[in-house]
Amino acid sequence: MDKKIRTLLDNIYSEDGQLQNKAYMGLMSITEKPVDWAYEAWDELIAGLTHKDNHVRAIAGQLLANLAKSDSEGRIFKDFDKLLNVTKDERFVTARHVLQNIWKVGLAGKNAQQLVVKGLEKRFEECIKERNTTLIRYDIIVDFRNLYDAVKDEAVKEKALELIEIEKDLKYKKKYTTVWRK
């Protein structure tokens, strides 16, 4: 890992919001493509998922989702539940940022795609007891759409449509369906 990357990773933990945000933006951009330093940062990002600062938790979760495509060892299979757990964070904004990016794990191959689909399906069903159910469910349906658009696997679309049918409130069922009319 070069010095620039190391500095950006260190700056995730900065109390200076601008520095932290700049590090986040830089790392998210860099990790849009596979990188060779994923494992040098992996364990520290896993630890970041439970950091006291919710910004660190959100950044760590989003970066791990991006780094899954660089994960040739398959560590995400061991750590996915930790990542998915952040989608239940006490700070809803943190949970939502991770939830909106977790679909990217599915870009790491067919098995990772199946991991994401199962995880999101479980999350869709269990969030019924939570305060922001409709937002969570909407984000999950958008995740399915993003994953489908990236991998073109009909099973992803079918699962999303199946989950939409679970929704009892017609207003929200209609809203979720609009995601698939694009």
N, C-alpha and C positions, 0 to 999 in steps of 0.2 A: 504494500500500500504506500502510495506516495504521500508526501507531507501535506499536500493540499487536501486530500481525502481525510487524512488523520485530523487535520485542523477543523474541517467541516464536521466530522463526527464529534470531536470535542466540543464544538460550539453548539451542538444540540442541547447540551447541559448548561448553557450560559443563562444567567439571569437577565441578560440584556436581550429583550424581546426581538429587537431588530437583528441582532447577530444570530440568534436562534432561528429566526425566520429565514434569514439569508442562507444559513446552513441547510435548513430543511429544503428550500427551493433548489439549491445546488445539488444536493444529494438525490432528490427525487428526479431531477433532470438526468443526472449521470446514470442512475439505476433504471432508466427506461430501457436500456440495453444491458445484456449480461456484462458483469464485471468480474475481474479476477481476484478481487479482495473480499468477496462476500464472507468467507469464513473468518477472516481477521476481524470482522465487525459483528458477526452473528451472535455470539454469546453476550456481548455487551448490549445488543439490541433486544435480545430475549429478556435480559435483566431490566432493560428500559420499559418493558411492558407493565411493570409493577412499580415504577418510579413514583415518588411522592408528587412530582410535578406532572399535571395532566397533559401539558404540552409535550413533554418528553414521551409519555405513554402514547400519545397520538402519533408523534413522529416515528417512534420505534416501530409501531404497528404498520404504518404506511410503508416504511422502508423495507420491513421484512416481506411484506406482500410484493414489493417490487423486486426484492432480491431472490425470490423463489425461482425465477428464471435462471439464476446463476448457481443454483443449488444442485450440483451434479451428484452429491452424496445423499440427497433425499432427507436432509435434516428437517425439512418442513413437515414431514409426516409425523415426526416425534413432537414437534413444537406447534402444530396447527391449533390444537385445543387452547394453548396459551394465547395465541393470536385471536382466536374466536372469542375467548373470554373477555378481551378488551372491548368487544362490541356490546358488552353489558356494563361498561364502566359507569361509576357513580356520576361522572360528569357526562351528560348526554352528548355534548359537542365532541368530546373525545371518542366516545363509542361510535358516533356517526361517521367521523372522519375515517376510522379504521374500517367500519362496515362498508363504506363507499369505495374502499380500495381493495378489499379482501379478494374480490374476484380475480385480481391479477395473479394470485397464487395458481390459478387454473391454467395459466399460460406456460407452466413448467412441464407440461406433458399430460397425457391421458389420465394417468393415475392421480396427478395433482388436480386435474379437472374434476374427477370423481370425488375427491376429498372435499373440494369446495362445494360441489353440488350437495353432497350429503350434509355438510356443515351448515350450509345456508337453509336447507330444507328443515333441519332440526331447529335452527334459530327462528325460522318463520313460524313454526308450530308453537314453540315455547314462549315467544314474545307476547302471546295473547294476554298474559298476566301482567305485562309491563305498562307503564304510564304512556309511552309514545308508540303504542302498537302500530298505528297506521303509518307513521313515518318510517318505522323500522321495516315494516313489510314492504312499503314502497321502495325503500333503498335496496332491499333484497331482490325485488323483481327487476330493478334497474341493474343490479349486479348480474343477474341471469342474462339480461339483454346484452350487457357489455361483454360478458363471456361468450355468449352465442355469436355476437358480431365478430369477435376475434377468432373463434375456433370453428364456427359454422357446423356445430354438432347438433343435429335435430333433437337428441336426447336432452340437451340443456333447455331448449325451447319447450319441449313437452313437459319437463318437470316444472318449469315456471308456470305454464298454463294450468297444470294440475294444482299447483299451490294457489293460484288465483281462485280456483273453484272452491277452495276451502273457506274463503272469505264469505261470511254470512251477510254482511252489510252491502247492499247493492251499490250504494254510492261509492264505497271504496273498491269494490270489485271492478266497477266501471273505470275508476281512476287507474288501478293497476293494469287493466287491459290496455289502456291507451299507450303504455310503454311498448307494446308489441305491434302497434299500428304504424310505426315509423316506416 
